[in-house]
Amino acid sequence: MYNEETDRYNYISINCFLLPIISSIYYRCNLFLIQCSLLFVTGSTYHILLRKFKKLTPALKCLRCLDIIVVHTVTSYIFYYSLYLNVYSLISTFCLTGLVTFYYVYNEQFSHSYIHILGSTAILSAIQSCNINLETCHMC
């Protein structure tokens, strides 16, 4: 399951999700902070342990399932509640479309780090979109 070519820098690129955490703290978006922290903790734990063991152990399989569940539920929730008619929503939509395309269509051809970069950019854009619409967005 561990591929040295495509998974080489995942334990580093997962740190891209620190940017949405910092942005959530800056804009005082507590719900974003909780969700971004969940993404970061599950993702970094999984990628660091996968790099250490270089194979999927039963515990890592459970952690991987937890990471997948968190990513799919949190990302969907963030996207749904921060979708407004502004440029940041458009950027978030493009990034999520790219993320889904890279992960489900071109999974073996590109580094998984691209998914981390696209995901963190999508969440940063969602935070900005929500921040612009403070009166209707409950995430901030």
DSSP file with accessible surface (Angstrom, degrees, kcal/mol):
  #  RESIDUE AA STRUCTURE BP1 BP2  ACC     N-H-->O    O-->H-N    N-H-->O    O-->H-N    TCO  KAPPA ALPHA  PHI   PSI    X-CA   Y-CA   Z-CA
    1    1 A M              0   0  126      0, 0.0     2,-0.5     0, 0.0    54,-0.1   0.000 360.0 360.0 360.0 -34.5    0.0    0.0    0.0
    2    2 A Y        -     0   0   34     52,-0.4     2,-0.6    48,-0.1     3,-0.1  -0.676 360.0-167.4 -82.3 125.9    2.9    2.4    0.7
    3    3 A N     >  -     0   0   60     -2,-0.5     4,-2.8     1,-0.1     5,-0.2  -0.955  14.0-154.6-117.0 115.9    4.4    3.6   -2.5
    4    4 A E  T  4 S+     0   0   82     -2,-0.6     4,-0.5     1,-0.2    -1,-0.1   0.828  93.2  51.2 -60.0 -31.9    7.8    5.4   -2.1
    5    5 A E  T  4 S+     0   0  132      1,-0.2    -1,-0.2     2,-0.1     3,-0.2   0.944 122.4  25.8 -72.9 -48.5    7.3    7.3   -5.3
    6    6 A T  T  4 S+     0   0   19      1,-0.2   106,-1.8   105,-0.1   107,-0.4   0.688 127.5  43.4 -93.0 -18.1    3.8    8.8   -4.7
    7    7 A D  S >< S+     0   0   24     -4,-2.8     3,-1.0   104,-0.2     4,-0.4   0.293  78.4 109.7-108.3  10.1    3.7    8.8   -0.9
    8    8 A R  T 3  S+     0   0   75     -4,-0.5     3,-0.2     1,-0.2    -1,-0.1   0.862  88.9  26.2 -57.9 -42.3    7.2   10.1   -0.2
    9    9 A Y  T >> S+     0   0  123     -3,-0.2     4,-3.1     1,-0.2     3,-1.1   0.225  85.2 109.1-111.5  15.9    6.2   13.6    1.1
   10   10 A N  H <> S+     0   0    5     -3,-1.0     4,-1.8     1,-0.3    -1,-0.2   0.875  76.8  57.1 -61.3 -38.2    2.7   12.9    2.5
   11   11 A Y  H 34 S+     0   0   76     -4,-0.4    -1,-0.3    36,-0.3    -2,-0.1   0.733 116.0  38.1 -67.7 -18.5    3.9   13.3    6.1
   12   12 A I  H X4 S+     0   0   82     -3,-1.1     3,-1.8     2,-0.1    -2,-0.2   0.854 113.4  52.4 -94.1 -45.4    5.2   16.8    5.2
   13   13 A S  H >< S+     0   0   14     -4,-3.1     3,-2.1     1,-0.3     4,-0.2   0.741  93.6  72.9 -68.4 -20.2    2.4   17.9    2.8
   14   14 A I  G >< S+     0   0    5     -4,-1.8     3,-1.9     1,-0.3    -1,-0.3   0.791  82.0  74.1 -62.9 -21.0   -0.3   17.1    5.4
   15   15 A N  G X  S+     0   0   73     -3,-1.8     3,-2.1     1,-0.3     4,-0.4   0.640  72.4  82.5 -68.1 -11.5    1.1   20.2    7.2
   16   16 A C  G X  S+     0   0   35     -3,-2.1     3,-1.3     1,-0.3    -1,-0.3   0.798  79.8  67.7 -59.1 -26.1   -0.7   22.3    4.5
   17   17 A F  G <> S+     0   0   21     -3,-1.9     4,-1.0     1,-0.3    -1,-0.3   0.526  81.7  74.5 -75.9  -2.4   -3.8   21.7    6.7
   18   18 A L  H <> S+     0   0   67     -3,-2.1     4,-2.7     2,-0.2    -1,-0.3   0.802  86.1  64.9 -73.0 -28.4   -2.2   23.9    9.4
   19   19 A L  H <> S+     0   0   95     -3,-1.3     4,-2.7    -4,-0.4     5,-0.2   0.934 101.7  45.6 -62.4 -47.1   -3.0   26.9    7.2
   20   20 A P  H  > S+     0   0    0      0, 0.0     4,-2.5     0, 0.0    -1,-0.2   0.875 112.3  53.5 -63.7 -31.6   -6.8   26.5    7.5
   21   21 A I  H  X S+     0   0   22     -4,-1.0     4,-2.1     2,-0.2    -2,-0.2   0.948 111.1  44.9 -65.1 -45.9   -6.3   26.0   11.3
   22   22 A I  H  X S+     0   0  105     -4,-2.7     4,-2.7     1,-0.2    -1,-0.2   0.922 113.8  50.2 -63.3 -42.0   -4.4   29.2   11.6
   23   23 A S  H  X S+     0   0   15     -4,-2.7     4,-2.5     1,-0.2    -1,-0.2   0.895 108.7  52.5 -64.6 -38.1   -6.9   31.0    9.4
   24   24 A S  H  <>S+     0   0    0     -4,-2.5     5,-2.7     2,-0.2     4,-0.4   0.895 111.3  46.6 -63.9 -40.4   -9.8   29.6   11.6
   25   25 A I  H ><5S+     0   0  103     -4,-2.1     3,-0.8     3,-0.2    -2,-0.2   0.929 112.0  50.9 -66.7 -44.0   -8.1   31.0   14.7
   26   26 A Y  H 3<5S+     0   0  172     -4,-2.7    -2,-0.2     1,-0.2    -1,-0.2   0.910 117.5  37.8 -60.9 -45.3   -7.4   34.4   13.0
   27   27 A Y  T 3<5S-     0   0   68     -4,-2.5    -1,-0.2    -5,-0.2    -2,-0.2   0.396 109.8-121.4 -88.1   2.1  -11.0   34.8   11.9
   28   28 A R  T < 5 +     0   0  199     -3,-0.8     2,-1.0    -4,-0.4    -3,-0.2   0.900  55.3 156.7  58.0  45.4  -12.4   33.2   15.1
   29   29 A a     >< +     0   0    0     -5,-2.7     4,-2.3   111,-0.2    -1,-0.2  -0.780  14.6 177.6-100.1  87.5  -14.3   30.5   13.2
   30   30 A N  H  > S+     0   0  114     -2,-1.0     4,-2.3     1,-0.2    -1,-0.2   0.855  76.5  52.1 -65.4 -36.9  -14.5   27.9   16.0
   31   31 A L  H  > S+     0   0   54    108,-0.7     4,-2.1     2,-0.2    -1,-0.2   0.918 111.6  47.3 -67.2 -40.8  -16.5   25.4   13.9
   32   32 A F  H  > S+     0   0    0    107,-0.9     4,-3.1     2,-0.2     5,-0.3   0.904 109.8  55.2 -61.1 -41.3  -13.9   25.5   11.1
   33   33 A L  H  X S+     0   0   44     -4,-2.3     4,-2.2     2,-0.2    -2,-0.2   0.928 108.6  46.5 -59.6 -45.8  -11.2   25.2   13.8
   34   34 A I  H  X S+     0   0  103     -4,-2.3     4,-2.0     2,-0.2    -1,-0.2   0.943 116.3  44.5 -62.8 -45.9  -12.7   21.9   15.1
   35   35 A Q  H  X S+     0   0   20     -4,-2.1     4,-2.2     1,-0.2    -2,-0.2   0.907 113.9  48.2 -69.3 -40.9  -13.2   20.4   11.7
   36   36 A C  H  X S+     0   0    0     -4,-3.1     4,-2.5     1,-0.2    -1,-0.2   0.871 110.4  53.1 -67.1 -35.1   -9.8   21.5   10.3
   37   37 A S  H  X S+     0   0   40     -4,-2.2     4,-2.9    -5,-0.3     5,-0.3   0.896 107.4  51.3 -65.7 -40.1   -8.2   20.1   13.5
   38   38 A L  H  X S+     0   0   82     -4,-2.0     4,-2.3     2,-0.2     5,-0.4   0.929 111.3  48.1 -60.4 -45.9   -9.9   16.7   12.9
   39   39 A L  H  X S+     0   0    7     -4,-2.2     4,-2.1     1,-0.2     5,-0.3   0.926 115.1  45.2 -59.1 -45.8   -8.7   16.6    9.3
   40   40 A F  H  X S+     0   0   39     -4,-2.5     4,-2.8     2,-0.2     5,-0.3   0.931 114.0  46.7 -67.1 -46.0   -5.1   17.5   10.4
   41   41 A V  H  X S+     0   0   82     -4,-2.9     4,-2.1     2,-0.2     5,-0.2   0.945 117.2  41.5 -66.4 -47.2   -4.9   15.1   13.4
   42   42 A T  H  X S+     0   0   12     -4,-2.3     4,-2.2    -5,-0.3    -1,-0.2   0.934 119.0  46.0 -67.0 -42.5   -6.3   12.0   11.6
   43   43 A G  H  X S+     0   0    1     -4,-2.1     4,-2.6    -5,-0.4     5,-0.2   0.928 114.8  44.8 -66.3 -45.6   -4.4   12.7    8.4
   44   44 A S  H  X S+     0   0   15     -4,-2.8     4,-2.5    -5,-0.3     5,-0.3   0.908 113.0  51.1 -68.9 -38.7   -1.1   13.4   10.0
   45   45 A T  H  X S+     0   0   57     -4,-2.1     4,-2.2    -5,-0.3     5,-0.2   0.950 113.5  45.4 -61.7 -46.2   -1.3   10.4   12.3
   46   46 A Y  H  X S+     0   0   14     -4,-2.2     4,-2.5    -5,-0.2    -2,-0.2   0.947 116.0  44.5 -62.2 -49.3   -2.1    8.1    9.4
   47   47 A H  H  X S+     0   0    9     -4,-2.6     4,-2.1     2,-0.2   -36,-0.3   0.880 113.8  49.2 -68.7 -36.9    0.6    9.4    7.1
   48   48 A I  H  X S+     0   0   90     -4,-2.5     4,-1.9    -5,-0.2    -1,-0.2   0.938 114.8  44.3 -67.7 -44.2    3.3    9.5    9.8
   49   49 A L  H  X S+     0   0   56     -4,-2.2     4,-2.8    -5,-0.3     5,-0.3   0.880 111.8  53.2 -68.6 -35.8    2.6    5.9   10.9
   50   50 A L  H  X S+     0   0    5     -4,-2.5     4,-2.4    -5,-0.2    -1,-0.2   0.917 109.7  48.7 -64.3 -39.8    2.3    4.7    7.3
   51   51 A R  H  < S+     0   0   73     -4,-2.1    -2,-0.2    -5,-0.2    -1,-0.2   0.891 113.3  48.3 -65.5 -36.3    5.7    6.2    6.6
   52   52 A K  H  < S+     0   0  152     -4,-1.9    -2,-0.2     1,-0.2    -1,-0.2   0.943 122.7  30.1 -70.0 -46.9    7.1    4.5    9.7
   53   53 A F  H  < S-     0   0   95     -4,-2.8    -2,-0.2     2,-0.1    -1,-0.2   0.696  86.6-150.2 -89.1 -21.6    5.7    1.0    9.1
   54   54 A K  S  < S+     0   0   99     -4,-2.4   -52,-0.4    -5,-0.3     2,-0.3   0.594  71.4  61.8  63.2  10.6    5.7    1.1    5.2
   55   55 A K  S    S-     0   0  137     -5,-0.2     2,-0.9   -54,-0.1    -2,-0.1  -0.981  93.7 -94.5-156.3 162.3    2.8   -1.2    5.1
   56   56 A L        -     0   0   38     -2,-0.3    -6,-0.0     4,-0.1     3,-0.0  -0.724  40.4-173.1 -86.1 109.1   -0.9   -1.3    6.2
   57   57 A T     >  -     0   0   34     -2,-0.9     4,-2.4     1,-0.1     5,-0.2  -0.492  42.6 -99.7 -86.1 167.2   -1.1   -3.0    9.6
   58   58 A P  H  > S+     0   0  106      0, 0.0     4,-1.9     0, 0.0     5,-0.1   0.907 126.4  50.2 -57.6 -38.5   -4.6   -3.8   11.0
   59   59 A A  H  > S+     0   0   74      1,-0.2     4,-2.3     2,-0.2     5,-0.2   0.902 110.4  49.6 -66.5 -38.8   -4.4   -0.7   13.2
   60   60 A L  H  > S+     0   0    3      2,-0.2     4,-2.8     1,-0.2    -1,-0.2   0.847 106.5  56.1 -68.5 -33.2   -3.3    1.4   10.2
   61   61 A K  H  X S+     0   0  119     -4,-2.4     4,-2.3     2,-0.2    -1,-0.2   0.919 109.3  46.6 -63.2 -41.6   -6.3    0.1    8.3
   62   62 A C  H  X S+     0   0   91     -4,-1.9     4,-2.4     2,-0.2    -2,-0.2   0.921 113.6  48.3 -64.2 -43.2   -8.6    1.2   11.0
   63   63 A L  H  X S+     0   0   33     -4,-2.3     4,-2.7     2,-0.2    -2,-0.2   0.885 110.2  52.3 -64.9 -37.8   -6.9    4.6   11.1
   64   64 A R  H  X S+     0   0   68     -4,-2.8     4,-2.7     2,-0.2    -2,-0.2   0.920 109.4  49.0 -64.1 -44.3   -7.1    4.9    7.3
   65   65 A C  H  X S+     0   0   75     -4,-2.3     4,-2.6     2,-0.2    -2,-0.2   0.917 111.7  49.4 -61.1 -42.6  -10.9    4.2    7.5
   66   66 A L  H  X S+     0   0   86     -4,-2.4     4,-2.8     2,-0.2    -2,-0.2   0.925 111.2  49.7 -61.5 -43.4  -11.2    6.8   10.2
   67   67 A D  H  X S+     0   0   19     -4,-2.7     4,-2.9     2,-0.2    -2,-0.2   0.925 111.4  48.6 -61.9 -44.1   -9.3    9.3    8.1
   68   68 A I  H  X S+     0   0   50     -4,-2.7     4,-2.6     2,-0.2     5,-0.2   0.922 112.4  48.4 -63.7 -43.0  -11.4    8.6    5.0
   69   69 A I  H  X S+     0   0  103     -4,-2.6     4,-2.5     2,-0.2     5,-0.3   0.942 113.8  46.4 -62.8 -45.8  -14.6    9.0    7.0
   70   70 A V  H  X S+     0   0   14     -4,-2.8     4,-2.7     2,-0.2     5,-0.5   0.939 113.3  49.1 -62.8 -45.8  -13.4   12.3    8.5
   71   71 A V  H  X S+     0   0   48     -4,-2.9     4,-2.0    -5,-0.2     5,-0.3   0.941 114.5  44.2 -60.9 -47.4  -12.3   13.6    5.2
   72   72 A H  H  X S+     0   0   76     -4,-2.6     4,-1.4    -5,-0.2    -1,-0.2   0.905 120.0  39.4 -68.2 -39.8  -15.5   12.8    3.4
   73   73 A T  H  X S+     0   0   83     -4,-2.5     4,-2.4    -5,-0.2    -2,-0.2   0.948 119.3  43.8 -76.9 -45.8  -17.8   14.0    6.1
   74   74 A V  H  X S+     0   0   10     -4,-2.7     4,-2.9    -5,-0.3     5,-0.2   0.927 114.9  48.9 -66.9 -43.4  -15.9   17.2    7.1
   75   75 A T  H  X S+     0   0   29     -4,-2.0     4,-2.7    -5,-0.5     5,-0.2   0.924 112.9  47.7 -63.2 -43.5  -15.2   18.2    3.6
   76   76 A S  H  X S+     0   0   75     -4,-1.4     4,-2.6    -5,-0.3    -1,-0.2   0.919 113.4  48.2 -62.7 -43.3  -18.8   17.8    2.5
   77   77 A Y  H  X S+     0   0   78     -4,-2.4     4,-2.2     2,-0.2    -2,-0.2   0.936 113.5  46.4 -63.0 -47.7  -20.0   19.7    5.5
   78   78 A I  H  X S+     0   0    5     -4,-2.9     4,-0.9     1,-0.2    -2,-0.2   0.935 114.6  47.5 -60.9 -46.7  -17.6   22.6    5.0
   79   79 A F  H >< S+     0   0   59     -4,-2.7     3,-0.6    -5,-0.2     4,-0.3   0.931 112.3  49.2 -63.0 -44.7  -18.3   22.8    1.3
   80   80 A Y  H >< S+     0   0  163     -4,-2.6     3,-0.7     1,-0.2    -1,-0.2   0.916 115.1  42.1 -63.0 -43.7  -22.1   22.7    1.8
   81   81 A Y  H 3< S+     0   0   89     -4,-2.2    58,-0.3     1,-0.2    -1,-0.2   0.481 116.1  47.1 -88.3  -1.8  -22.2   25.4    4.5
   82   82 A S  T << S+     0   0    2     -4,-0.9     2,-0.9    -3,-0.6    -1,-0.2   0.178  77.3 120.8-121.1  19.0  -19.7   27.8    2.9
   83   83 A L    <   +     0   0   89     -3,-0.7     2,-0.3    -4,-0.3    43,-0.0  -0.741  34.4 145.8 -88.5 106.3  -21.1   27.8   -0.7
   84   84 A Y        -     0   0   61     -2,-0.9     2,-1.7     2,-0.1     5,-0.1  -0.812  61.7 -87.4-130.7 173.3  -22.1   31.4   -1.6
   85   85 A L  S    S+     0   0  184     -2,-0.3     2,-0.3     4,-0.1    -2,-0.1  -0.604  87.2  99.7 -88.2  79.3  -22.0   33.4   -4.7
   86   86 A N  S  > S-     0   0   35     -2,-1.7     4,-1.5     1,-0.1     3,-0.3  -0.954  85.2 -98.0-152.8 171.1  -18.4   34.8   -4.5
   87   87 A V  H  > S+     0   0   88     -2,-0.3     4,-2.5     1,-0.2     5,-0.2   0.834 117.5  59.3 -65.9 -31.2  -15.0   34.1   -6.0
   88   88 A Y  H  > S+     0   0   80      1,-0.2     4,-2.5     2,-0.2    -1,-0.2   0.882 104.2  50.4 -68.4 -35.8  -13.9   32.1   -2.9
   89   89 A S  H  > S+     0   0    6     -3,-0.3     4,-2.5     2,-0.2    -1,-0.2   0.888 110.2  51.3 -65.6 -37.6  -16.7   29.6   -3.4
   90   90 A L  H  X S+     0   0   91     -4,-1.5     4,-2.5     2,-0.2    -2,-0.2   0.932 110.7  47.3 -64.9 -44.6  -15.6   29.2   -7.0
   91   91 A I  H  X S+     0   0   64     -4,-2.5     4,-2.6     2,-0.2     5,-0.2   0.928 112.3  50.3 -62.0 -43.6  -12.0   28.6   -6.0
   92   92 A S  H  X S+     0   0    4     -4,-2.5     4,-2.5     1,-0.2    -2,-0.2   0.911 110.4  50.1 -61.4 -41.9  -13.2   26.1   -3.4
   93   93 A T  H  X S+     0   0   44     -4,-2.5     4,-2.4     2,-0.2    -2,-0.2   0.926 111.7  47.4 -63.7 -45.3  -15.3   24.3   -6.0
   94   94 A F  H  X S+     0   0  137     -4,-2.5     4,-2.5     1,-0.2    -2,-0.2   0.908 112.7  49.4 -63.1 -41.7  -12.5   24.1   -8.5
   95   95 A C  H  X S+     0   0   14     -4,-2.6     4,-2.6     2,-0.2    -2,-0.2   0.914 112.1  47.3 -65.2 -41.9  -10.1   22.8   -5.8
   96   96 A L  H  X S+     0   0   25     -4,-2.5     4,-2.6     2,-0.2     5,-0.2   0.886 111.1  51.7 -67.8 -36.2  -12.5   20.1   -4.6
   97   97 A T  H  X S+     0   0   77     -4,-2.4     4,-2.4    -5,-0.2    -2,-0.2   0.929 112.4  46.3 -63.6 -43.4  -13.2   19.1   -8.2
   98   98 A G  H  X S+     0   0   21     -4,-2.5     4,-3.0     2,-0.2     5,-0.2   0.905 111.2  52.6 -63.7 -40.2   -9.5   18.7   -8.8
   99   99 A L  H  X S+     0   0   29     -4,-2.6     4,-2.6     2,-0.2     5,-0.2   0.942 111.3  45.2 -60.9 -48.7   -9.1   16.8   -5.5
  100  100 A V  H  X S+     0   0   73     -4,-2.6     4,-2.8     2,-0.2     5,-0.5   0.915 114.2  50.1 -63.0 -41.3  -11.8   14.3   -6.5
  101  101 A T  H  X>S+     0   0   55     -4,-2.4     4,-1.9    -5,-0.2     5,-1.7   0.942 113.3  44.7 -63.6 -47.7  -10.3   14.0  -10.0
  102  102 A F  H  <5S+     0   0   55     -4,-3.0     8,-0.2     3,-0.2    -1,-0.2   0.909 119.5  42.2 -62.5 -41.7   -6.8   13.4   -8.7
  103  103 A Y  H  <5S+     0   0   44     -4,-2.6     4,-0.2    -5,-0.2    -2,-0.2   0.926 126.0  27.6 -75.6 -45.2   -7.9   10.9   -6.0
  104  104 A Y  H  <5S+     0   0  135     -4,-2.8    -3,-0.2    -5,-0.2    -2,-0.2   0.716 132.8  28.1 -94.9 -20.6  -10.5    8.9   -7.8
  105  105 A V  T  <5S+     0   0   95     -4,-1.9     3,-0.2    -5,-0.5    -3,-0.2   0.823 132.7  24.2-105.1 -46.6   -9.3    9.1  -11.5
  106  106 A Y  S >><S+     0   0  100     -5,-1.7     4,-1.3     1,-0.2     3,-0.8  -0.136  75.7 136.3-114.2  38.1   -5.5    9.6  -11.4
  107  107 A N  T 34 S+     0   0   62      1,-0.3    -1,-0.2    -4,-0.2     3,-0.1   0.869  76.1  38.5 -57.6 -42.5   -4.7    8.1   -8.0
  108  108 A E  T 34 S+     0   0  130     -3,-0.2    -1,-0.3     1,-0.2    -2,-0.1   0.641 111.8  57.9 -86.5 -13.8   -1.6    6.2   -9.0
  109  109 A Q  T <4 S+     0   0  138     -3,-0.8     2,-0.3    -7,-0.2    -2,-0.2   0.724 104.1  46.7 -91.9 -22.9   -0.2    8.7  -11.5
  110  110 A F  S  < S-     0   0   80     -4,-1.3     2,-0.1    -8,-0.2  -104,-0.1  -0.867  89.8 -96.7-121.7 155.6    0.2   11.7   -9.2
  111  111 A S    >   -     0   0   32     -2,-0.3     3,-1.4     1,-0.1     4,-0.5  -0.375  27.0-129.0 -66.4 142.2    1.6   12.3   -5.7
  112  112 A H  T >> S+     0   0   32   -106,-1.8     4,-1.3     1,-0.3     3,-0.8   0.707 102.1  79.1 -65.8 -17.5   -0.9   12.3   -2.9
  113  113 A S  H 3> S+     0   0   14   -107,-0.4     4,-2.2     1,-0.3    -1,-0.3   0.825  82.9  62.8 -61.3 -31.4    0.7   15.6   -1.8
  114  114 A Y  H <> S+     0   0  116     -3,-1.4     4,-2.8     1,-0.2    -1,-0.3   0.875 100.0  53.9 -60.7 -36.1   -1.4   17.3   -4.6
  115  115 A I  H <> S+     0   0   19     -3,-0.8     4,-2.7    -4,-0.5    -1,-0.2   0.905 107.5  49.9 -65.8 -39.9   -4.5   16.2   -2.8
  116  116 A H  H  X S+     0   0    7     -4,-1.3     4,-2.4     2,-0.2     5,-0.2   0.915 112.3  47.3 -64.5 -42.0   -3.3   17.8    0.4
  117  117 A I  H  X S+     0   0   80     -4,-2.2     4,-2.2     2,-0.2    -2,-0.2   0.943 115.4  44.6 -65.7 -46.5   -2.5   21.1   -1.4
  118  118 A L  H  X S+     0   0   37     -4,-2.8     4,-2.5     1,-0.2    -2,-0.2   0.910 114.3  50.3 -64.7 -41.4   -5.9   21.2   -3.2
  119  119 A G  H  X S+     0   0    5     -4,-2.7     4,-2.2    -5,-0.2    -2,-0.2   0.926 111.8  45.7 -64.0 -45.3   -7.8   20.2    0.0
  120  120 A S  H  X S+     0   0    4     -4,-2.4     4,-2.6    -5,-0.2    -1,-0.2   0.896 113.3  50.5 -68.3 -35.4   -6.2   22.9    2.2
  121  121 A T  H  X S+     0   0   52     -4,-2.2     4,-2.4    -5,-0.2    -2,-0.2   0.907 109.5  51.5 -66.4 -40.0   -6.7   25.5   -0.5
  122  122 A A  H  X S+     0   0    2     -4,-2.5     4,-2.1     2,-0.2    -2,-0.2   0.918 112.3  45.7 -62.3 -41.6  -10.3   24.5   -0.8
  123  123 A I  H  X S+     0   0    7     -4,-2.2     4,-2.4     2,-0.2    -2,-0.2   0.904 110.8  52.4 -71.2 -39.4  -10.8   24.9    2.9
  124  124 A L  H  X S+     0   0   49     -4,-2.6     4,-2.1     1,-0.2    -1,-0.2   0.925 111.6  47.5 -59.5 -42.5   -8.9   28.2    3.1
  125  125 A S  H  X S+     0   0   10     -4,-2.4     4,-2.6     1,-0.2    -2,-0.2   0.878 109.5  53.3 -66.2 -37.5  -11.2   29.5    0.3
  126  126 A A  H  X S+     0   0    1     -4,-2.1     4,-2.5     2,-0.2    -2,-0.2   0.898 107.7  51.3 -64.3 -38.9  -14.3   28.2    2.2
  127  127 A I  H  X S+     0   0    0     -4,-2.4     4,-2.5     2,-0.2    -2,-0.2   0.926 111.5  47.2 -63.1 -43.5  -13.2   30.0    5.3
  128  128 A Q  H  X S+     0   0   44     -4,-2.1     4,-2.0     2,-0.2    -2,-0.2   0.914 111.2  51.4 -64.2 -42.0  -12.9   33.2    3.3
  129  129 A S  H  X S+     0   0    0     -4,-2.6     4,-1.3     1,-0.2    -2,-0.2   0.916 113.2  45.0 -60.6 -43.4  -16.3   32.7    1.6
  130  130 A b  H  < S+     0   0    0     -4,-2.5     7,-0.3     1,-0.2    -1,-0.2   0.885 109.6  55.3 -68.0 -38.6  -17.8   32.2    5.0
  131  131 A N  H >< S+     0   0   39     -4,-2.5     3,-0.8     1,-0.2    -2,-0.2   0.860 105.7  52.0 -65.1 -34.8  -16.0   35.2    6.5
  132  132 A I  H 3< S+     0   0   89     -4,-2.0    -1,-0.2     1,-0.3     3,-0.2   0.859 114.7  43.8 -67.2 -33.3  -17.4   37.4    3.7
  133  133 A N  T >X S+     0   0   30     -4,-1.3     4,-2.3     1,-0.2     3,-1.3  -0.336  70.0 146.7-109.5  50.7  -21.0   36.2    4.5
  134  134 A L  T <4  +     0   0   90     -3,-0.8    -1,-0.2     1,-0.3     6,-0.1   0.807  65.8  61.6 -57.5 -33.4  -20.8   36.3    8.3
  135  135 A E  T 34 S+     0   0  152     -3,-0.2    -1,-0.3     1,-0.2    -2,-0.1   0.775 119.7  23.1 -69.9 -23.5  -24.4   37.2    8.7
  136  136 A T  T <4 S+     0   0   90     -3,-1.3     2,-0.6    -6,-0.2    -2,-0.2   0.597 102.8  87.8-116.6 -15.4  -25.7   34.0    7.1
  137  137 A b    ><  -     0   0    5     -4,-2.3     3,-0.7    -7,-0.3   -55,-0.1  -0.774  52.1-168.0 -91.8 120.9  -22.8   31.6    7.6
  138  138 A H  T 3  S+     0   0   96     -2,-0.6  -107,-0.2     1,-0.2    -1,-0.1   0.500  74.4  82.1 -84.4  -2.5  -22.9   29.7   10.9
  139  139 A M  T 3         0   0    2    -58,-0.3  -107,-0.9  -108,-0.1  -108,-0.7   0.718 360.0 360.0 -76.6 -22.1  -19.4   28.4   10.6
  140  140 A a    <         0   0   48     -3,-0.7  -111,-0.2  -111,-0.2  -112,-0.1  -0.900 360.0 360.0-114.5 360.0  -17.8   31.6   11.9
